[in-house]
């Protein structure tokens, strides 16, 4: 019972069930292996670039060392005396903290003793040391006097694989037992001390640092878009204020040296002294480097420290948001969610006529919502991985589209068993192919029918009937497709074929006649296979007419069929009813339209039911030109019977007998024909139902071909039961 209830649900959402698990697993694998990290970090950089810059932080002043300063001092590094003088001038401004982002582990005479004295007398001065080393850098010791007073912070900056600085350090592991505060945190704590804010463990997580209003979560290796990143020390994701150093008040070293500091410019602030000069190589790539239409720019190390200090102060004092990330399990669920959304939107639109347009709009709108939502979340302090979600969204949409296309291909193959390729293409690929309605066009219509098949089917089990029909229709279908005919319908043992719809060609009438001739020739193959399977022999009649009809999708929006409607369709069907086995009859219209050499056995004047005028039809036995197809000559020899064979017969009106039982005699006889002698007048093309008197109870069906004289009529058998065949064959020996 559960499966019965579940099965319709699975079928209804099969496209989503097909796409979502595959795409989700693929994206998760890409995410966990780190193949998406570069793209994800680039997306993060674009968010930084798009985000409006924040107002300058008035609590921080940068004393920059630019190229002009280096030229003015005429040498670098500047002497200890000059540095001591600059520090004294800054101290006079009464800042809360001074950060010296210059390596000073060795004396630079003259003035070393003076500088040491300044170091000793400036408790709010913080120096730097470099703890990390790599293939292109080494560790650098701090100024000894400042180290002795524990006035040193680490100025190490974690670099991502692309060389950009997106993370900052609060604490650095000096060795297995010792931890040193970062340069930025050391200065921030000095600034916060008068505000009575000190560092302490967070209440909800003792491993996290809490300062005032802020709790700083420790960066882990797989946070955000990172995979297996180095998470040594106490790292946080840097929340830059902006791309330029103008986010902070700036003054040059030369201006300080020349006493050009505005009054109270540094009072109560954090003053950072560091290089911005190109020649000193203290420049780094940051998220603001990733500009698409501009050359990459770098940010001075002192400016990065200023951003880190500003982040700490703003979070502690004002509650400014830190950049937070989702737990990894939630990120994986978001990939699944976007995969479901992308697949669902695509799957729901599969039946829409303008599916491609709607799908394109959905992808654009959905993608815009995803990017826009991620950007809004970033403005609120959340870094939501964008690339995996976009891949899940787009990948699921593509997978569902592929599934729909694959299903359409299978549908095309299935429809091809019932419709020609041309109709299938018209339905599936033409924009108007599914619209209800039609258009006038000239077509050639071919109707074929197995003579006497109804009587045969009454004598055989249904399975045998189906076997006969499948064999016959398979051979006929191959021939019809060869001549680009469109099978409109299989009508039991009959076939309705169109030439000129849905695609019109100049030689529609010619191909229809050639197709008919080859179909008659192929009956020898069909009957050969039937004989091998002990199945009865078949004969087929074909009628063809050409004229203007309405062709198109006829029906309702829920159920329609591509077909043709008009009087010429009815006429073609009527012409077919006049045929006997092995015969092809075409109308005058088809004869005129074909414009090709035809071999004609004879012609008849008929007045079909529902047609107001007399129609000329032609008995075709061959077509010339490039086709060069001809039916074999009729070698059916008539034998004069020594003693006439008495019969009883009735004339059929349509499929019904008239009810009048008439008597007659077969005077001459062959396997297919007989000369009937009767006092009752008959008309050409009359259909007869006969029975041999005192011989068999089986019915024989025949059609009047010609009138020999007033009492003699040439008839053509359309169906002979096995008992009648045995009797006739015995008489012909």
N, C-alpha and C positions, 0 to 999 in steps of 0.2 A: 504493500500500500504506500509506504513512504517513497519507494522508487517511482511509482506511478505518479505521485504528486510532484516529485522532484524533476522527473524527466521533462515535462513541459516547460518548467522554469529554466532548466539547462538549455533547452532548445531556443527559448525566447531570447536568452542572453548569451548564446553560444559564441558570438564574435568577441564579446568582452572576456568571457571565460578563456577563449583561445589566446587573446593578446596580453591581458594584464599580468598573469603569472610570469610569462616569458620575459616581457619587457622589464618588469620589476626586478626579477632575479638578475637580468643582464646589467641593469643600471646599478643595482646594489654591488655587484661584483666590480664594476668599473669604479664605483665610489670607494670601496674598501681597498682596492689595489692601488689607489692613489693616482690613477690615470686621469682623473677629472680635477685634480688639485690646482694645476696651473690655470685652467679655465675658471675655476671657482674664485681663485685669488684675483684674477683679472676682473671678474665681475664685481668683486668687493671694491677694487680700486675705482671702477667706474661709478660706484655708489658714492665714494668719497668725493670724486670729481663733480658729480651732479648735486651733491648736498650743498646748500648755501653755506658760505663760511660764517662762523660764529663771530660775535663782536670781539675786539681785541681784549686780552686779559690784562687789566691795568695793574695786576699784582706782580708782574714780571717785567724786568728790563734786561735787554741783551746789550752787552758791550761787545761789539763785533770787531774783529781784527780783519780788516779787508786789505786788498792789495795796496791801496794808497798808504795805509798805516805802515805796512812793511817797508815801502819805499822811503817814508819819512823817517823811520827809525834807522834806516840804512843797513840794518842787519837783522837776521832772525836766527835763533830766538833773541828777544830783547834782553837786556841785561837785568840782573836781579835788582839793581838800583832803580831802573825805570819801572819794573814791575812793582817794587815796594812803594814807589811814589804814586803809582796809579791806584794801588789798593788803599793808600792813605786818603787820597782824594775821594774815593768811593765811600770809605768809612765816614767821612765828614757828612755825607748825605743821610747817614743813620738808616741804612737798610736793615731789614730783619735778618737777611741771610745773604751771603756772597758765595757764589759758586765759581771756582776757578777751573774751567774746563781746558786747562793747559798742563801738559806733562812737565813736572818740575822736580824730577828725582835727582838731578845733578846740578851743582852750582854753575851759574853763568856770570862770571865776574865782569865788572866790579859790582859790589853791593850785596854779596851773599849774606853777610852778617846782618845787614839792615833788613833784608827780606825775612830772615829767620826771626828777627825781632817782631816784625809785623805779623808773621804767622803766630807767634806766641801770644801777641796782644790782641788777636782778633778771634774770639771764641765762636763767632757766627760765620767763620770762613770754612768752606768745605773744598778740599782738593780732590783729585781723581787718581785712580789707578786702573790699569787694565789687567784683568785676570785671565781672560781667554786668549788662546793662541791658535793659529791656523797655519796653513802652508804659506800664506803671504803676510802674516803679522805675528808679533810676539807679545809677551807680557811686558808691562811697564810698571815700575814701582812708583809708589806715591811720594810726595815730599816727606822726608824723614820727620821733620818737626810736626807736621800735621798728623802723620800716622801715629806719632807718640801720644798725641792728644785725642786720638780717635776722631779726627775731623776729616775723614777720607771716605769717599763713596766710589763704587764701581761705575765706570762709564761705559761698560760693555753693552752692546746692542745686538740682540739676536737677529741674524740675517736669514731670510727665506732662501729657497733654492734659486730663485731668480734674482737674488741680491738685494731685495727690497726689505725695508724695516717696517714691519707691521705690528711688532710686539715690543713691549718694554719690560724691564726687569724691576722688581721691587727689592728682592734679595738675591744675592749670588752666593753659591757655595764656594767658599775660599778653599776649603779642603773637606775631608770627610767629617770633621768635627766643627769647623768654624763657618759661620755665615756672615757676610758683610752686606750692609744696606747699599742700595744703589745710590748713585749720585743724585738722581731726581728725588727719591724718597727721603734722603738725608736732609736735603734743602727744604722739602715740603714739611717735614716734622719740625724744623726750626721755625718755619712760618706759623705752623699751627699751635706751637707751644703757648704763645700768649692767648690763644683762643681756648686754652685749656683742653685741647684735643691731643690725645696721645695714642700711640699704637697699642692695640690690645686684641686678643682673640675674639672672633665673632661668636655671638651667643649661640647661634644655630649650627655653627661648624667651627670648632676650635682651631682647625687647620687654616682657616681663612683670616686675613687681616681686616680689622675694622678700624676705620678712622671716622669719627663723627657720624655723619649720616650714611656713610658708604661702607659696604662690605665688598672686598675685592676677591672674587673667585679666582682660584689658581687655574691658569691655562693648562689644558691637558692635550696630549699629542694628537687627538682626533677631533678636537673642538672645531666647530664651523666646517669650513671646507678643507681643513688640514687632515693629512693622513700620515701617521708616523713622524710627526714633526718633533724636533728636539724640544722637550719641555723641561729641561734642567733649570734649577733655581725656581724662584717664584715669579712667574711671568703673567702678564696681562696683555690683552689686545689693546693697542694704542688707539685712542679715540681722538684723532687730530682735530684741532680747531679750524684749520684751513691750510692752504697750500703755500702761503707766503709768510715771510718773517714779520710782515707788518701786522700780524696778529698779536705782536708784542712790541712794546716801545723799544726803539733801537737807537743806540748812540755809538759813534766810532771810538776806538781807543785813542786816536789823536785828539778828538774833542775832549775826552776826559783828561788827557795829558796837558792840554792847553787851557784847562779850567773853563771849558765851554758847556758845563753841565747846567741846565736850567734849575732854578731853585726848587727844592723839594722833589726833584725829578725821581729820586730813588728812595725817598723816605718811606719806611715801613714796607718796602718791597723786597722781592728776591732779585738779586743782580747776578746775571750769568756773564762770565767773561769767556769768550771762545772765538774760534776762527771761522770766518766765512770766505776766506780767500781761496781761490782756485789752486794756487801754488802749494798750499799747506795740506791739500788732499783730505781734509776732514769733511767730505761731502758724501751723502748717501742717497741711494734710490729709495723712494717711498711710494705709497699708493698714488700720489700725485704725479708720478713719473709716467703713468700709463695713458697719457693723452694720445688719442688716435690721430689727430690731424696737426700735431705739433711735435717739435723735437723734445726728447725727454729732458726733464729738469731734475736737478738734485737738490737736496736740502742739507744744510749744514748740521753737523752733529749737535752744536749748541742749540739750534732751533728745535731739533727733535727732543732734546732734554727739556726745553721750555714747554713743549707740548705735553710731555709726560708729567712735569710738575703741575701744569695747569689742570690736567686730568685729575690728578690726585686732590688738588685743592678744591676744584669745583665739585667733585663728588663728595668730599668730606664736609664742605661748608654749605653747598647749595643743593646737594642731592642730584647733581648732573648725572645723567644715566651713563653707566658703563656699557660697553659692547658685550652683550650676553649671547650665549649660544644654547641651542636646544640639546637635550640629552641625545645620545646617538640612536637610541631606540626610537625616539620620537621622529628623528630625521628619516629613519628608514620607513616609518609609518607614513610620513609625508610623501615619500617617493611612491608608495603604494596608492595613496589617496589621489595624487595627480595622475597616476597611471590609469586609475579607474575613471577619473573625470574625462581625460582625453579620449579614452576608448568609448565611454558612454555617449559623449556628444557625437562622435563620428558614427557610432552604431545606430543611434536614434535617427540619423538623417539618411540612412541608406535607401529609404523608399522615396525620398523627395526627388521630384523631377529635376530641380536645379541643385542636385546634391553637391556637385563640385564647388559651386559658388558658395553654398552654405558652409561647406567644410572649410573653404579658404577663410571665410569670414570668422568662423568659429575658432580656427587656429590663431588668426590674428588677434581676435578679441580675447580669447583665453590666454594666449601668450602675453598679451598686454596686461591682463589682469594679474598674471603670475609675476611678471617683472615689476608692475606697479605695486602690487601687494608686498613684494619683498623689499622694495625701496621704502615704502611707508613704514614697514617693520624696522628697517635700518634707521630711519629717522627717529623711531621710538627706542632705539638702542638694541634691537635684536638683529643678529646676523643669521638669516635663514639661507642655507645653501640653495642657490638658484639653479645651477647647471644640472644636478641630478633630477630636480623636479621638472625642468624644461625637457630633458631627455625622456623622462617618463611620460610627460604630456605628449610631446611630439612623437616619440617612439610608439606609444600605444595607438595614437591616431593613424600612424603609418601602418602599423601591424594590422589594425582593423580594416584599413583601406585595402591592404594586400589580401586580407581574408575575404573581403567583399569581392575584390577583383577575381580571386581564385574561385569563389563561389559562382561568380558571374561566368567564369570560363567553364565551370562544370555545368552551369545552367545552359550556357550556349551549346555545350556538347549534348546535353539532354534534349534541349529544344530542337537541336539538329536532327534528332530522331523523328520529330514530328513536323518540323518546318524546314524549308531549305535554308542554306547559309545566308542567302540574300534577305529573306524575311527576318531572320535572327539579327542580322546586322542592322536592318531597318528599325527593328524594335529596340535594340540595345544601344545603338550608337548614334542614330539620327535624332536630333533634338525634338523633332515633331513626331518621332516614330511611335510614341505611345498616345498621341492625341486622338480623341474620338472624331471621326469624320472621314471624308474621302474626297477624291478628285476624279474628274472625267479623264479617261485615257483609252486608247485603242489597245486591245489585247487579243491574243489568240487563245482560245479555250479548248482543252482536250479532255474528253470524258472517255474512260475505258471501263469495260465491264466484262466479267467472265460469263459466257453464255451457259445457261442452264445450271449455274452453280447452286442455286437454291435447292434444286432437285437433288444434286449430288450431296449437299450438306445434310439433307434429310436421311440419307442412307448411311452416313458415317457418324461415328462418335465425335463429340465436340473437339477432343484433343487432336484427332486427325484433321478436322476442318481447319483448326488453327495452324497446324503444321503445314498444310497445303498453302494457306494464305500467306504465312510468313515466308515461305520459299518463293512464292510468286512475287510478293511485294518487294522482297529484297532485291531480286533481279531487276524488276521494273524501276525501283528507286535509283539504282546505279545508272541506268540508262537515262532517266529523267534528269539527274544531276549532270550527266555528261553534256546534255543539250541545254543546260541552264534553265530548266523548267522549274516552276515553283509549285510544289505539291500543296494544294489548298486543303485537301481532305482525303482521307481513306474512308470510303463509304462501303464498309463490308468488303465485298469482292470488287468494288469499283474504285477508280482513282479520278480525282478532279484536279487537273493540272492547268496552271496559268503560264503563258509566255507573254511578257510585257508588263508584269506587275510582280514585285514593286519596282523592278528596273526594266525600262523599255529599251529595246534594241531594234535596229532597222530590219533584222532578218527573223523577227519573232515567228511569222507564219512559216517560213522555210524550216526553221528548227523544229517547230511543232510537227510538221509532216514527217521530217526525217526521224524525229523521236518516235512517232507512231510506227513507221516502217520497221525501225530497229526493235521496238517492243514486240511487234508481231514475229520478227525473225527470232527473237529470244525465246518465244514460246516453245520452240523445239528443245532448247536447253532445259526449260522448266519441266516439260513432259518427260524428257529423258530421266531426270532425277526422280520424278514422280513414279515412273515405271520401275526404277530400281528399288523404290520403297513400297511397291505394290499399291500405289495410289492412282486414282483415275486420271485420265487424260483431260486436259483443259483446253478450251478455246476462248478467244477474247475478241470482242468487237470494240472499235474505236470510232468516235465521232468528233469532228473538229469544226469550229466556227470562229470567225473573226469579226469584231465589232467594238463599238464604243460602250464602255461600262463605267460604273463608279467604283473605284478601287480605294480601299483604306481600312481603317480600324472601325469595325461595325459592332455596336453593342452599347454597354454602359461603362461608367468609370470603374466599376468593380469587376466587370467581366466583358471582354471584347475579343474580337478575332479579326485578323487581317484577311479580307476576302474581297470578292467582286460581286456587284449587284447590277442586274439589268436584264433586258429581254434577250440579249445575245447569249447570256449564260443559259437561259432556259432553252434557247434554240440549239445550242451545242449539246445539251443533255438530250433533247428530242432526237437529234440526228443520230446519237449513239444508239438509241432504242431501235433504229431501223437496221442496224448491222447484224450480220451473222458472224459465226466464229471465223477468225482470220481476216476479217474485212475492215477496211478503213474508208469511212465516208467523210468528205469535207464539203463545206458549203461553198456557194458561188463567191462569197466575200473572201474566204480563205484562198480559193483558187486565184482570184484576181490579185490579192495582196502578196502572194508568194512570189510571183514573177520569176519562176524557175521551171525547168523542164520536168514535167510530171508524166508518169505512165498511167493512163486511165483505162480501166477495164470497161467502164460504162457510166451512164448517168441516169438519174431518176428525177421526176418531178414529184414533189411531195407537198402536202398541205398539213403541217403539224398542228396539233391542238394548241390554240392560243395565238397562232400566227395567222394574220389576215390574208396574206398573199401566198401564192405558190412559190416554193423554194426549189431551186435546182441543186442537187447534191451529186458529187462525183465519187466513183469507186476507184480509189488510188491503190496501185500495186507497186509503185516505185517512184523514186525521185532521183534526178540526175544532178548535174553540176558537181560541186566538190563533194557532195554526199555519196552519190553513186550507190544507192541502196535499192534493191529490188526484191520483191517477194517471189518465191519459187512458183513456177507455173502449176496450175491445178491439173494433176494427172488422174483425177478421180473419174474412172470410166463407168458409164452407165451400162447395166446388163438388163436385157429384156427377159422378163420372167416367163417361164413356160406356162405357169398358171398364175394369174393375178393374185396378189395377197390382199385379202379383205381386211379393211380397217374401219374403225369408228373414230370420229373426231368432232371436236367443238372448236369454234373460233374464239380466241381470247380478246377481250377488250381491256387493254392495260394488263393487269395481272389476274383478272377475273374471267372465267368462262361465261359464254353467253347463255349456257344452260340448254341449248338446242343440240341434241346428239344427231350427227349426220353420218352417213355411210359413204364409203368410197373404196377404191382399190389402188394398190401400187402396181403400175404396169411395168415400169423399168426402175432399176434400183442400183445404188452404189453405196460405199461406206458413209458418204456424207449427204447424198441427195436421193430424191425419188421423184418419179413422175406420177402425180396423183390424178386419178380419174374420178370425177364426181359430177353429179347433176346440179349440185348447189354452186352458184357463182361465187368466186373468191376474188379478192383484190390483191395486187402486189403488196408485199410487206405485211400481209395478214399473219398474225401469230396463231399457231395451231397447237392444240393438245390432242395427241392421237393415242390409239391403243390397237394392237394387233388382235383381231378376233380369233378366238380359239387357240391363242398362242401364248400370251403372257398378260398378266394383269398390270405390268409396269407401264407408266406413262412415258410417252415420247413427245418431245417438244420440237417444233419446226417452224419455219417462216417461209411464206410464199415469195419466191424470187421473181419468176416471170409467168405469164399466161401463155401456154402453147396454143390453145384454142378454147372454144367455149366450154369444153368439159375436161380439159387437161391442164394441169398446173404443175410447174416445176417448184419443188420445195427443197429447202436446205435444213437438215437436222441441226437443232441447237443443243439438244441433249438426248443422249441415248443411254438407257439403263443397261447394265451388263447382260440381262436376259435378252433384250432386244438386239444387242450387238451380236450375240451368239447366233440368233436366228438369221439375221441379215447376212452374216459371214457364211452361214451354211448354204444360203440361197445363191451366194456369189461364187461358190466353188465350181 
